[in-house]
Amino acid sequence: MRTQDWQPTHRHHKGGLYRLIGPAVLETDRSDVVIYDDANGAVWVRPVEEFNDGRFSQL
């Protein structure tokens, strides 16, 4: 579990809370992605289009 300093910035439509870390570029094809994490310390990468298609809402 993260410390109390961790604050979520987004909610997934299924209910999970996540903190957006920032944008990045996927090395293999130079596509735009976002990096985000959860309260348990898992780090996730997702294409920008998927992150912004309504699956996540900003808190």
N, C-alpha and C positions, 0 to 999 in steps of 0.2 A: 504494500500500500504506500502511496506517495505521502509526502509530508503535507501539513495543512497549507503550505504555500501554493500547492497545485490548485488551480482554478479552471474549471471547464469554460470553454468559449462557445461550444456547439453541442447540440443534441441531435442524435441520429433519430430517424423516424421510428425506429424500433425501441427507442427509449434510452440508449446508452449516452453517457456524457463523455465528451472529448475536448482536448485542448489543441487548437491549431498551433503548430510550431512554425510553419511557414512554407513558402513555395520552394520548389527544387526542380531540377531537370534530370530526367531519367537518362543515364549514360548510354544505354543500348540504342535508343532511337531518338534521343534529344526531345522527347515529349515532356510537356509540363505536368508536374505532379504536385501534390501537397503532402506534407508530413504532419502527422498528428499523433497524439498519445492519449492513453486513458489513465484513470486513477490507479490502476494496478501496475503501471510502468510499461505496458506493451506499446510499441511504436508501430504506426501504420503508415503506409504510402498508398495513395489513390490518385488516379488521373484527375486533373482539375475539373474536367467536365462532369465527372461523377460526383465530386464533392459539392459542386454548385448546381446539381440538377434537381434539388428538392429533397434529397435524402437527409441533408443536414440543415438545421436552422440555427442561426446565431442566437446566443442567449443575451 
